[in-house]
Amino acid sequence: MKALILRVISLLSIAASATAAQPILIVVTNHDRIGDTNTPTGYYLSEVAHPWHVFTEAGYEVEFASPKGGFAPMDPKSFDLEDPINKAFWHNLDAVQGVVHTHDLGKLDPEAYAAIFFAGGHGTMWDFPKSNKVRKSIARHYKNGGIIGAVCHGPAALVGVKLDGVPLVKGKKVAAFTNEEEAAVQLTDAMPFLLESKLRELGAEFVEADNFKNKVAVSERLVTGQNPASATDTARAILKLLD
C-alpha cells in the first residue's frame, strides 16, 4: 500500500512539474498561396495537431505564433478529420483560437519557452526564410540553451539563421521534406527553392528516409522531421531533450 501511495505521489509530481514548466511555442505560416498561383496553402494540419497532442498530453501548455501574428491559414488539402488527433485539435476551442489569433513572433520573448517548434506546410517556404523575426527568435533561443524543432517544410525557418556568422545547420544532422518528395507532389517548379538542396548548400548533414516515411534527426538541441509522418516522433524527441 505504501509503495502504491509513493508511486501515485511520484506521478502527480511529474505531472505538476510539466504543468509548471515553461510553455512550448508552435510557429505557423501566414502565407496562403503557392507562388503566383491561386492555389491555397498554409500550415499542414497534422504537423500542428500531432505535436500539439504530444506536448499537451505531457502536461505542457502550448502557444501559437506566426511571423506577422493574427490569422494563420491552413492548407485545405490537409484538413483530414478522419485522423482522430486532427479531429481532437479542431474540436478544441483553445487550440483553434490559437491558430486563428496567433501571437506576433517578434513580440514574444524566446527565452520564455521550453522549446520553439516550427510546423510545416508549403506556405512556410515563402515567409519563414525571409522573416527577421524567425531568424532572431531561433538564434536567441538556441544561443541561450533552448530547443528548436521543425518538421517537413518547417525547417525552411532555419535557412537564414546564423550563429556568429556560421549557418546554424552547418555540420548538423537535419531532416526535412526531400527533393524527391517535392517532385512526387508535383510542386518542384512552384517552390521558391528546394529545401533539401538549400540545407545541403548551407552545410547540413541531410538525412532522409524513403518518400513519406518517418524520419527524425536530433543534432545537439536541433530536432527536425522529414514529413507529416514524422510530426509525432519529432515532438517526442523534443520531450526527451526536455526531460
C-alpha positions in Angstrom: 0.0 0.0 0.0 2.8 2.4 0.9 4.6 1.6 -2.4 1.3 2.4 -4.3 0.9 5.7 -2.5 4.5 6.7 -3.2 4.0 5.8 -6.9 0.9 8.0 -7.1 2.8 10.9 -5.4 5.6 10.4 -7.9 3.3 10.5 -10.9 1.5 13.6 -9.5 4.8 15.3 -9.0 5.9 14.6 -12.6 2.6 16.0 -13.9 2.8 19.1 -11.7 6.4 19.7 -12.9 5.3 19.6 -16.6 2.4 21.9 -15.9 4.6 24.4 -14.0 7.2 24.3 -16.8 7.6 26.9 -19.5 5.1 26.6 -22.4 6.1 25.3 -25.8 5.6 27.6 -28.8 4.4 26.3 -32.1 5.1 28.7 -35.0 3.0 28.5 -38.2 3.0 30.3 -41.5 0.9 33.3 -42.6 1.4 32.6 -46.3 -1.7 31.4 -48.1 -0.9 30.9 -51.8 1.6 28.8 -53.7 3.8 31.2 -55.6 1.9 33.4 -58.0 -0.9 30.9 -58.4 -4.3 30.9 -56.7 -3.6 27.5 -55.2 -4.3 27.9 -51.5 -1.8 26.7 -49.0 -0.8 27.4 -45.4 0.2 25.2 -42.4 -0.3 21.5 -42.6 -2.9 20.4 -40.0 -1.3 17.2 -38.8 2.1 18.9 -38.4 0.4 21.3 -35.9 -2.2 18.9 -34.3 0.1 15.9 -33.7 2.9 17.9 -32.0 0.2 19.8 -30.0 -1.2 16.5 -28.9 2.2 15.1 -27.8 3.1 18.3 -25.9 -0.3 18.8 -24.2 -0.5 15.1 -23.2 2.9 15.6 -21.5 1.4 18.4 -19.5 2.8 21.4 -21.4 0.9 24.5 -22.3 1.1 25.2 -26.0 1.0 28.7 -27.5 0.9 29.7 -31.2 2.8 32.3 -33.1 3.4 33.4 -36.7 5.8 35.8 -38.4 3.0 38.5 -38.7 0.7 37.4 -35.9 -3.1 37.1 -36.4 -4.8 34.6 -38.6 -2.8 31.6 -39.8 -4.2 29.8 -43.0 -4.4 26.1 -43.1 -3.7 24.1 -46.3 -7.2 22.8 -47.2 -5.6 19.6 -48.5 -4.5 18.8 -45.0 -8.0 19.1 -43.4 -8.4 15.4 -42.6 -10.8 14.9 -39.7 -10.7 11.1 -40.2 -7.4 11.5 -38.3 -8.6 11.4 -34.6 -5.8 13.7 -33.4 -6.6 16.3 -36.1 -10.2 16.0 -35.1 -9.4 16.5 -31.4 -7.4 19.5 -32.2 -10.1 21.0 -34.4 -12.7 20.5 -31.8 -10.6 22.1 -29.0 -11.6 25.7 -28.7 -8.3 26.9 -27.2 -6.3 25.2 -30.0 -8.4 26.6 -32.8 -8.4 30.1 -31.2 -4.6 29.7 -31.0 -4.1 29.4 -34.8 -6.9 31.9 -35.7 -5.3 34.5 -33.4 -1.6 33.7 -33.4 0.9 35.8 -31.4 3.3 38.1 -33.4 6.5 36.2 -33.1 8.6 39.4 -32.9 6.7 40.5 -29.8 7.5 37.3 -27.8 10.5 36.6 -25.6 12.1 33.4 -27.0 13.5 32.6 -23.6 10.0 32.3 -22.1 9.5 29.0 -23.9 10.8 25.5 -23.2 11.1 24.8 -26.9 10.1 26.5 -30.2 8.6 24.3 -32.8 8.2 25.3 -36.5 5.3 23.4 -38.1 5.3 22.7 -41.8 3.1 23.4 -44.8 4.1 24.8 -48.2 3.4 28.3 -47.1 6.4 28.3 -44.8 8.7 28.3 -47.9 7.7 31.9 -48.6 7.6 33.6 -45.2 9.8 31.7 -42.8 13.1 32.2 -44.7 12.6 35.9 -45.2 11.5 36.7 -41.7 13.9 38.6 -39.4 11.6 37.7 -36.5 12.1 34.0 -37.3 15.8 34.3 -37.6 16.2 36.4 -34.4 13.9 34.1 -32.3 15.7 30.9 -33.4 19.2 32.4 -32.9 18.4 33.8 -29.5 16.6 30.8 -28.2 19.3 28.4 -29.4 22.2 30.5 -28.1 20.6 30.5 -24.7 20.3 26.8 -24.5 16.8 26.4 -25.9 15.5 23.6 -28.1 14.4 24.2 -31.7 12.2 21.8 -33.5 10.8 21.8 -37.1 9.0 19.3 -39.4 8.6 18.9 -43.1 8.8 22.4 -44.7 9.2 23.9 -41.2 13.0 23.7 -41.5 12.7 26.5 -44.0 12.8 28.6 -40.8 16.5 27.5 -40.4 17.9 28.6 -43.8 18.7 32.2 -42.8 19.8 31.6 -39.2 23.5 32.1 -38.4 25.3 31.9 -35.1 28.4 34.1 -35.0 28.3 34.2 -38.8 28.0 30.4 -39.3 24.8 28.8 -40.5 23.0 27.1 -37.6 22.6 23.9 -39.7 26.2 23.6 -40.7 27.6 20.2 -39.6 24.3 19.2 -38.0 22.0 16.3 -39.0 18.9 17.8 -40.4 15.7 16.1 -41.9 13.2 17.9 -44.0 10.9 17.5 -47.0 13.1 16.0 -49.6 13.6 16.9 -53.3 12.1 13.5 -54.3 9.0 14.2 -52.1 8.6 17.6 -53.7 8.7 16.0 -57.1 6.2 13.4 -56.0 3.6 16.0 -55.1 4.4 17.8 -58.4 5.4 21.1 -56.8 9.2 21.3 -57.6 8.8 24.1 -60.1 6.4 26.1 -57.9 8.8 26.3 -54.9 11.0 29.4 -54.5 13.8 26.9 -53.8 14.2 23.3 -52.9 14.5 22.8 -49.2 16.8 19.8 -49.2 19.2 21.5 -51.7 19.3 24.7 -49.7 20.0 22.8 -46.4 22.8 20.8 -48.1 24.2 24.1 -49.6 24.4 25.5 -46.1 26.4 22.6 -44.8 23.8 20.5 -43.2 24.2 16.7 -43.0 20.9 16.0 -44.6 19.3 12.7 -43.6 16.3 11.1 -45.1 14.1 8.0 -45.3 12.1 6.8 -48.3 9.4 9.1 -49.5 6.7 10.0 -46.9 8.2 7.6 -44.3 9.0 8.7 -40.7 12.5 10.2 -40.2 13.7 12.3 -37.3 17.1 13.9 -36.8 18.5 15.1 -33.5 21.6 17.2 -33.5 22.6 18.9 -30.3 19.4 20.9 -29.5 18.0 20.9 -33.0 15.2 18.4 -33.7 13.9 18.0 -37.3 11.5 15.7 -39.0 11.1 14.8 -42.7 7.4 15.0 -43.4 3.9 14.7 -41.9 4.6 11.1 -40.9 7.4 12.4 -38.7 5.5 15.0 -36.8 4.6 12.9 -33.7 8.1 11.5 -33.3 9.7 14.9 -33.8 7.6 16.2 -30.9 8.5 13.1 -28.8 12.2 13.7 -29.5 11.8 17.3 -28.2 10.2 16.0 -25.0 13.2 13.7 -24.5 15.6 16.6 -24.6 13.3 18.5 -22.1 13.5 15.6 -19.6 
